[in-house]
Amino acid sequence: MRRLFILLLLVLSCSSKDTLPDITVKDIEGREVKLSDYKGKKTVIYVWSRTCAGHTEDLKKLSRLVNEYPDYRIISYAVAMDIKDVQQSYQQIGIKPNFITLIDPSVKFNDYFPITFLPSTYLFDSKGKLIASYAGLPEHL
C-alpha cells in the first residue's frame, strides 16, 4: 500500500505543470473550452494583450502560419481582455482570423506557464507537452 501511495505521489508531482492545463477559457464566439482539449496535434499558442507592443504585426502573421505549418494548430490566446476587446482589436488591425482565438480574462495561463514577456509564444507537442517558449513571435518555428 505504501509503495502505491509513493508511486501516486510521484505521478502527480510529475504531471501537468509542463502540459496544456485543464483550464476553462472562452473562444471568440463565447463558448467555453478547456485548453487541455487541444492536445492531439502540435500546437502554437501566441499569448498577447492589447497593451503589449508588437502584437499587431504578429497577429497578422498568424494567418500566414496556418498555411505554412499545416501540421500545427495555431492559437491566438488573449489575456486580460474580454471577447469584445479581442473582436475590436481584430477589427482595428483589419484581420479576419483563420486561426483559433481563445480568451483568458483572468490570465489563468500564467498559473501554469509564467508569462514574463508579452507577447510570448509557446510550442506544445501532440501530447500537449511544452517543448519551447519565446518572447514575441519567432520567425521560424
MARKOL-421943 format. One record per residue (C-alpha): residue number from 1; x, y, z; residue in one letter. Coordinates in nm, 3 decimals, decimal comma. Example, Ala and Ser with C-alpha at 12.3 -4.5 7.8 and 13.67 -1.06 7.14 Angstrom:
REM MARKOL-421943
pt torvex = 1 px = 1,230 py = -0,450 pz = 0,780 miro = a
pt torvex = 2 px = 1,367 py = -0,106 pz = 0,714 miro = s
This chain:
REM MARKOL-421943
pt torvex = 1 px = 0,000 py = 0,000 pz = 0,000 miro = m
pt torvex = 2 px = 0,282 py = 0,238 pz = 0,088 miro = r
pt torvex = 3 px = 0,452 py = 0,175 pz = -0,249 miro = r
pt torvex = 4 px = 0,128 py = 0,254 pz = -0,427 miro = l
pt torvex = 5 px = 0,095 py = 0,579 pz = -0,234 miro = f
pt torvex = 6 px = 0,454 py = 0,682 pz = -0,318 miro = i
pt torvex = 7 px = 0,401 py = 0,594 pz = -0,685 miro = l
pt torvex = 8 px = 0,082 py = 0,803 pz = -0,690 miro = l
pt torvex = 9 px = 0,268 py = 1,099 pz = -0,537 miro = l
pt torvex = 10 px = 0,542 py = 1,070 pz = -0,798 miro = l
pt torvex = 11 px = 0,292 py = 1,061 pz = -1,083 miro = v
pt torvex = 12 px = 0,104 py = 1,361 pz = -0,950 miro = l
pt torvex = 13 px = 0,419 py = 1,563 pz = -0,891 miro = s
pt torvex = 14 px = 0,548 py = 1,496 pz = -1,242 miro = c
pt torvex = 15 px = 0,229 py = 1,571 pz = -1,424 miro = s
pt torvex = 16 px = 0,067 py = 1,872 pz = -1,581 miro = s
pt torvex = 17 px = 0,287 py = 2,170 pz = -1,492 miro = k
pt torvex = 18 px = 0,453 py = 2,135 pz = -1,833 miro = d
pt torvex = 19 px = 0,149 py = 2,025 pz = -2,032 miro = t
pt torvex = 20 px = -0,158 py = 2,204 pz = -2,163 miro = l
pt torvex = 21 px = -0,352 py = 2,273 pz = -1,844 miro = p
pt torvex = 22 px = -0,711 py = 2,177 pz = -1,778 miro = d
pt torvex = 23 px = -0,831 py = 2,538 pz = -1,751 miro = i
pt torvex = 24 px = -1,154 py = 2,670 pz = -1,895 miro = t
pt torvex = 25 px = -1,141 py = 2,973 pz = -2,124 miro = v
pt torvex = 26 px = -1,371 py = 3,109 pz = -2,394 miro = k
pt torvex = 27 px = -1,337 py = 3,108 pz = -2,769 miro = d
pt torvex = 28 px = -1,415 py = 3,413 pz = -2,985 miro = i
pt torvex = 29 px = -1,783 py = 3,310 pz = -3,004 miro = e
pt torvex = 30 px = -1,810 py = 3,294 pz = -2,624 miro = g
pt torvex = 31 px = -1,817 py = 2,914 pz = -2,594 miro = r
pt torvex = 32 px = -1,631 py = 2,763 pz = -2,300 miro = e
pt torvex = 33 px = -1,345 py = 2,533 pz = -2,394 miro = v
pt torvex = 34 px = -1,074 py = 2,358 pz = -2,198 miro = k
pt torvex = 35 px = -0,721 py = 2,435 pz = -2,304 miro = l
pt torvex = 36 px = -0,631 py = 2,070 pz = -2,245 miro = s
pt torvex = 37 px = -0,879 py = 1,975 pz = -2,522 miro = d
pt torvex = 38 px = -0,621 py = 2,097 pz = -2,773 miro = y
pt torvex = 39 px = -0,390 py = 1,801 pz = -2,713 miro = k
pt torvex = 40 px = -0,356 py = 1,564 pz = -3,007 miro = g
pt torvex = 41 px = -0,183 py = 1,797 pz = -3,251 miro = k
pt torvex = 42 px = 0,129 py = 2,009 pz = -3,230 miro = k
pt torvex = 43 px = 0,014 py = 2,349 pz = -3,104 miro = t
pt torvex = 44 px = 0,145 py = 2,705 pz = -3,118 miro = v
pt torvex = 45 px = -0,006 py = 2,938 pz = -2,860 miro = i
pt torvex = 46 px = 0,061 py = 3,307 pz = -2,917 miro = y
pt torvex = 47 px = -0,015 py = 3,489 pz = -2,589 miro = v
pt torvex = 48 px = -0,091 py = 3,859 pz = -2,617 miro = w
pt torvex = 49 px = -0,283 py = 4,150 pz = -2,474 miro = s
pt torvex = 50 px = -0,394 py = 4,477 pz = -2,623 miro = r
pt torvex = 51 px = -0,131 py = 4,668 pz = -2,425 miro = t
pt torvex = 52 px = 0,172 py = 4,469 pz = -2,544 miro = c
pt torvex = 53 px = 0,400 py = 4,610 pz = -2,811 miro = a
pt torvex = 54 px = 0,432 py = 4,421 pz = -3,139 miro = g
pt torvex = 55 px = 0,114 py = 4,219 pz = -3,127 miro = h
pt torvex = 56 px = -0,045 py = 4,392 pz = -3,427 miro = t
pt torvex = 57 px = 0,204 py = 4,262 pz = -3,684 miro = e
pt torvex = 58 px = 0,232 py = 3,925 pz = -3,510 miro = d
pt torvex = 59 px = -0,143 py = 3,867 pz = -3,526 miro = l
pt torvex = 60 px = -0,133 py = 3,938 pz = -3,899 miro = k
pt torvex = 61 px = 0,144 py = 3,678 pz = -3,933 miro = k
pt torvex = 62 px = -0,059 py = 3,411 pz = -3,752 miro = l
pt torvex = 63 px = -0,286 py = 3,374 pz = -4,056 miro = s
pt torvex = 64 px = 0,020 py = 3,304 pz = -4,268 miro = r
pt torvex = 65 px = 0,146 py = 3,048 pz = -4,016 miro = l
pt torvex = 66 px = -0,176 py = 2,849 pz = -4,050 miro = v
pt torvex = 67 px = -0,083 py = 2,788 pz = -4,415 miro = n
pt torvex = 68 px = 0,293 py = 2,746 pz = -4,361 miro = e
pt torvex = 69 px = 0,258 py = 2,497 pz = -4,075 miro = y
pt torvex = 70 px = -0,044 py = 2,279 pz = -4,154 miro = p
pt torvex = 71 px = 0,074 py = 2,018 pz = -3,900 miro = d
pt torvex = 72 px = 0,035 py = 2,274 pz = -3,621 miro = y
pt torvex = 73 px = -0,275 py = 2,413 pz = -3,453 miro = r
pt torvex = 74 px = -0,229 py = 2,793 pz = -3,432 miro = i
pt torvex = 75 px = -0,395 py = 2,965 pz = -3,136 miro = i
pt torvex = 76 px = -0,422 py = 3,334 pz = -3,059 miro = s
pt torvex = 77 px = -0,451 py = 3,347 pz = -2,679 miro = y
pt torvex = 78 px = -0,568 py = 3,684 pz = -2,548 miro = a
pt torvex = 79 px = -0,509 py = 3,756 pz = -2,179 miro = v
pt torvex = 80 px = -0,657 py = 4,024 pz = -1,954 miro = a
pt torvex = 81 px = -0,918 py = 4,103 pz = -2,218 miro = m
pt torvex = 82 px = -1,280 py = 4,011 pz = -2,285 miro = d
pt torvex = 83 px = -1,438 py = 3,893 pz = -2,609 miro = i
pt torvex = 84 px = -1,541 py = 4,241 pz = -2,721 miro = k
pt torvex = 85 px = -1,184 py = 4,370 pz = -2,665 miro = d
pt torvex = 86 px = -1,045 py = 4,093 pz = -2,885 miro = v
pt torvex = 87 px = -1,304 py = 4,143 pz = -3,158 miro = q
pt torvex = 88 px = -1,236 py = 4,517 pz = -3,155 miro = q
pt torvex = 89 px = -0,860 py = 4,457 pz = -3,175 miro = s
pt torvex = 90 px = -0,902 py = 4,231 pz = -3,479 miro = y
pt torvex = 91 px = -1,128 py = 4,488 pz = -3,641 miro = q
pt torvex = 92 px = -0,879 py = 4,772 pz = -3,577 miro = q
pt torvex = 93 px = -0,595 py = 4,563 pz = -3,718 miro = i
pt torvex = 94 px = -0,809 py = 4,468 pz = -4,015 miro = g
pt torvex = 95 px = -0,786 py = 4,091 pz = -3,988 miro = i
pt torvex = 96 px = -1,039 py = 3,811 pz = -4,006 miro = k
pt torvex = 97 px = -0,855 py = 3,531 pz = -3,830 miro = p
pt torvex = 98 px = -0,831 py = 3,185 pz = -3,980 miro = n
pt torvex = 99 px = -0,677 py = 3,061 pz = -3,654 miro = f
pt torvex = 100 px = -0,830 py = 2,965 pz = -3,320 miro = i
pt torvex = 101 px = -0,882 py = 3,251 pz = -3,076 miro = t
pt torvex = 102 px = -0,909 py = 3,187 pz = -2,704 miro = l
pt torvex = 103 px = -0,976 py = 3,449 pz = -2,436 miro = i
pt torvex = 104 px = -0,844 py = 3,427 pz = -2,080 miro = d
pt torvex = 105 px = -0,956 py = 3,744 pz = -1,893 miro = p
pt torvex = 106 px = -0,822 py = 3,615 pz = -1,559 miro = s
pt torvex = 107 px = -0,481 py = 3,519 pz = -1,703 miro = v
pt torvex = 108 px = -0,512 py = 3,160 pz = -1,572 miro = k
pt torvex = 109 px = -0,242 py = 3,055 pz = -1,821 miro = f
pt torvex = 110 px = 0,015 py = 3,235 pz = -1,603 miro = n
pt torvex = 111 px = -0,053 py = 2,991 pz = -1,317 miro = d
pt torvex = 112 px = 0,093 py = 2,712 pz = -1,530 miro = y
pt torvex = 113 px = 0,337 py = 2,894 pz = -1,759 miro = f
pt torvex = 114 px = 0,460 py = 3,220 pz = -1,605 miro = p
pt torvex = 115 px = 0,431 py = 3,494 pz = -1,863 miro = i
pt torvex = 116 px = 0,745 py = 3,705 pz = -1,837 miro = t
pt torvex = 117 px = 0,703 py = 3,888 pz = -2,167 miro = f
pt torvex = 118 px = 0,403 py = 3,991 pz = -2,373 miro = l
pt torvex = 119 px = 0,361 py = 3,885 pz = -2,641 miro = p
pt torvex = 120 px = 0,504 py = 3,535 pz = -2,598 miro = s
pt torvex = 121 px = 0,481 py = 3,214 pz = -2,796 miro = t
pt torvex = 122 px = 0,457 py = 2,862 pz = -2,652 miro = y
pt torvex = 123 px = 0,504 py = 2,543 pz = -2,856 miro = l
pt torvex = 124 px = 0,349 py = 2,215 pz = -2,745 miro = f
pt torvex = 125 px = 0,390 py = 1,868 pz = -2,891 miro = d
pt torvex = 126 px = 0,095 py = 1,650 pz = -2,987 miro = s
pt torvex = 127 px = 0,071 py = 1,516 pz = -2,630 miro = k
pt torvex = 128 px = 0,031 py = 1,872 pz = -2,500 miro = g
pt torvex = 129 px = 0,382 py = 1,889 pz = -2,352 miro = k
pt torvex = 130 px = 0,563 py = 2,223 pz = -2,364 miro = l
pt torvex = 131 px = 0,866 py = 2,197 pz = -2,592 miro = i
pt torvex = 132 px = 0,969 py = 2,563 pz = -2,629 miro = a
pt torvex = 133 px = 0,874 py = 2,919 pz = -2,544 miro = s
pt torvex = 134 px = 0,981 py = 3,250 pz = -2,692 miro = y
pt torvex = 135 px = 0,945 py = 3,620 pz = -2,627 miro = a
pt torvex = 136 px = 0,734 py = 3,753 pz = -2,912 miro = g
pt torvex = 137 px = 0,659 py = 3,550 pz = -3,225 miro = l
pt torvex = 138 px = 0,964 py = 3,363 pz = -3,357 miro = p
pt torvex = 139 px = 1,048 py = 3,391 pz = -3,725 miro = e
pt torvex = 140 px = 1,086 py = 3,014 pz = -3,757 miro = h
pt torvex = 141 px = 0,905 py = 2,756 pz = -3,551 miro = l
